[in-house]
Amino acid sequence: MTRFDGRVALVTGGASGIGKATALRIASEGGTVVIADVQDDLGAEVAAQIEKDDGKSLFLHLDVTSEEGWTDAVAKTVDAFGGLNILVNNAGIGDTEPLEVTTLATWDKVVAVTQTSVFLGMKAAGDALKKSGNGSVVNISSMYGIVGSGVSPAYHAAKGAVRLLTKTTALGWAKEGVRVNSVHPGFIDTPILGDTDRAGLIAGTPMGRLGKPEEMAAMITFLASDDASFATGGEFVVDGGYTAG
Ligand SMILES: NC(=O)c1ccc[n+]([C@@H]2O[C@H](COP(=O)([O-])OP(=O)(O)OC[C@H]3O[C@@H](n4cnc5c(N)ncnc54)[C@H](O)[C@@H]3O)[C@@H](O)[C@H]2O)c1
């Protein structure tokens, strides 16, 4: 038996970076993975890679800001695979400017994709997760959901909200058979970093390097699995020591 035999996971933002590494890891341990993203070609490639390795996977186009989109994605997942055990709310985008020049449009967009999506996802998947009897939600926040950086007001606000949305849902579902935890990555080498100066990020990280998506997938899959059967409402920092000081 492997950890995810017979389990079905839905991973948002599964076309790239941390979500992709998580989808591949779940599949490598026997899980069926639905990859939900707006990057159709990349998402379909991840699903094809899993299928090629004899796993079970499906790509669904999902804009995580759409309530109807969520209803449809959960229904299609349950139709295709008979249920849903694991939800990884991973899709997110950031802003980079100081508060003074951040527009309301930027704020609204970042909050919709990074924060409201987590609310919509848990709402849409709640019934199926409860029915599974071993449900696990892993919400990807950030170390920037715990500490400030001086810029990126929408991202910090959204990631901080994800942290507490996780805790209150964990308490609400504590006796419903669904655990809910948040993961708080440090600087991880994925496309979201764009052209940010890597040297500056590395210099600010006590371990002196960027994290790898696979190192996030290891924590996410721990929380998604029965290995974490008594963990709920927790915040799990994986940041090379950044927030320890
Ligand atoms: N990389 C880091 O340094 C870092 C640090 C802390 C937290 N995080 C968080 O980790 C998560 C994953 O980011 P990543 O680093 O893998 O970046 P990434 O850009 O590689 O992946 C993000 C994925 O989210 C998808 N996405 C964006 N908007 C979407 C939408 N509206 N609907 C559906 N999918 C959408 C993108 O298409 C992409 O595939 C994000 O929530 C991010 O904020 C990343």
The ligand as an SDF file (V2000), in Angstrom:
LIG
                    3D

 44 48  0  0  0  0  0  0  0  0999 V2000
    7.3650   30.3710   -5.1550 N   0  0  0  0  0  0  0  0  0  0  0  0
    7.4070   31.0230   -4.0230 C   0  0  0  0  0  0  0  0  0  0  0  0
    8.4200   31.6240   -3.6450 O   0  0  0  0  0  0  0  0  0  0  0  0
    6.1990   31.0320   -3.1090 C   0  0  0  0  0  0  0  0  0  0  0  0
    6.3710   31.4860   -1.7970 C   0  0  0  0  0  0  0  0  0  0  0  0
    5.2710   31.4940   -0.9450 C   0  0  0  0  0  0  0  0  0  0  0  0
    4.0400   31.0560   -1.3820 C   0  0  0  0  0  0  0  0  0  0  0  0
    3.9070   30.6410   -2.6760 N   0  0  0  0  0  0  0  0  0  0  0  0
    2.5780   30.2380   -3.1030 C   0  0  0  0  0  0  0  0  0  0  0  0
    2.6020   28.9540   -3.6580 O   0  0  0  0  0  0  0  0  0  0  0  0
    1.5250   28.8140   -4.5820 C   0  0  0  0  0  0  0  0  0  0  0  0
    2.0250   28.2110   -5.8820 C   0  0  0  0  0  0  0  0  0  0  0  0
    2.8870   29.1390   -6.5050 O   0  0  0  0  0  0  0  0  0  0  0  0
    4.1560   28.7210   -7.3680 P   0  0  0  0  0  0  0  0  0  0  0  0
    5.3220   29.2800   -6.6930 O   0  0  0  0  0  0  0  0  0  0  0  0
    4.1150   27.2750   -7.6830 O   0  0  0  0  0  0  0  0  0  0  0  0
    3.8920   29.6240   -8.6690 O   0  0  0  0  0  0  0  0  0  0  0  0
    3.5330   29.2580  -10.1710 P   0  0  0  0  0  0  0  0  0  0  0  0
    3.3130   30.5620  -10.8340 O   0  0  0  0  0  0  0  0  0  0  0  0
    4.5170   28.3120  -10.7270 O   0  0  0  0  0  0  0  0  0  0  0  0
    2.1480   28.4700  -10.0470 O   0  0  0  0  0  0  0  0  0  0  0  0
    0.9330   29.1140   -9.7920 C   0  0  0  0  0  0  0  0  0  0  0  0
   -0.1490   28.4270  -10.6160 C   0  0  0  0  0  0  0  0  0  0  0  0
   -1.4080   29.0360  -10.3010 O   0  0  0  0  0  0  0  0  0  0  0  0
   -2.1270   29.1490  -11.5130 C   0  0  0  0  0  0  0  0  0  0  0  0
   -3.1570   30.1860  -11.4420 N   0  0  0  0  0  0  0  0  0  0  0  0
   -2.9750   31.5350  -11.3890 C   0  0  0  0  0  0  0  0  0  0  0  0
   -4.1760   32.1450  -11.3990 N   0  0  0  0  0  0  0  0  0  0  0  0
   -5.1200   31.1710  -11.4760 C   0  0  0  0  0  0  0  0  0  0  0  0
   -6.5370   31.1630  -11.5280 C   0  0  0  0  0  0  0  0  0  0  0  0
   -7.2450   32.3080  -11.5250 N   0  0  0  0  0  0  0  0  0  0  0  0
   -7.1900   29.9820  -11.5790 N   0  0  0  0  0  0  0  0  0  0  0  0
   -6.4940   28.8200  -11.6030 C   0  0  0  0  0  0  0  0  0  0  0  0
   -5.1530   28.7570  -11.5460 N   0  0  0  0  0  0  0  0  0  0  0  0
   -4.4780   29.9140  -11.4880 C   0  0  0  0  0  0  0  0  0  0  0  0
   -1.0670   29.5010  -12.5610 C   0  0  0  0  0  0  0  0  0  0  0  0
   -1.5390   29.2710  -13.8830 O   0  0  0  0  0  0  0  0  0  0  0  0
    0.0740   28.6090  -12.1360 C   0  0  0  0  0  0  0  0  0  0  0  0
    0.0120   27.3460  -12.7970 O   0  0  0  0  0  0  0  0  0  0  0  0
    0.9120   30.2170   -4.7310 C   0  0  0  0  0  0  0  0  0  0  0  0
   -0.2550   30.3180   -3.9400 O   0  0  0  0  0  0  0  0  0  0  0  0
    2.0020   31.1110   -4.2030 C   0  0  0  0  0  0  0  0  0  0  0  0
    1.5120   32.3380   -3.7000 O   0  0  0  0  0  0  0  0  0  0  0  0
    4.9480   30.6060   -3.5370 C   0  0  0  0  0  0  0  0  0  0  0  0
  1  2  1  0
  2  3  2  0
  2  4  1  0
  4  5  1  0
  4 44  2  0
  5  6  2  0
  6  7  1  0
  7  8  2  0
  8  9  1  0
  8 44  1  0
  9 10  1  0
  9 42  1  0
 10 11  1  0
 11 12  1  0
 11 40  1  0
 12 13  1  0
 13 14  1  0
 14 15  2  0
 14 16  1  0
 14 17  1  0
 17 18  1  0
 18 19  2  0
 18 20  1  0
 18 21  1  0
 21 22  1  0
 22 23  1  0
 23 24  1  0
 23 38  1  0
 24 25  1  0
 25 26  1  0
 25 36  1  0
 26 27  1  0
 26 35  1  0
 27 28  2  0
 28 29  1  0
 29 30  1  0
 29 35  2  0
 30 31  1  0
 30 32  2  0
 32 33  1  0
 33 34  2  0
 34 35  1  0
 36 37  1  0
 36 38  1  0
 38 39  1  0
 40 41  1  0
 40 42  1  0
 42 43  1  0
M  CHG  2   8   1  16  -1
M  END
$$$$
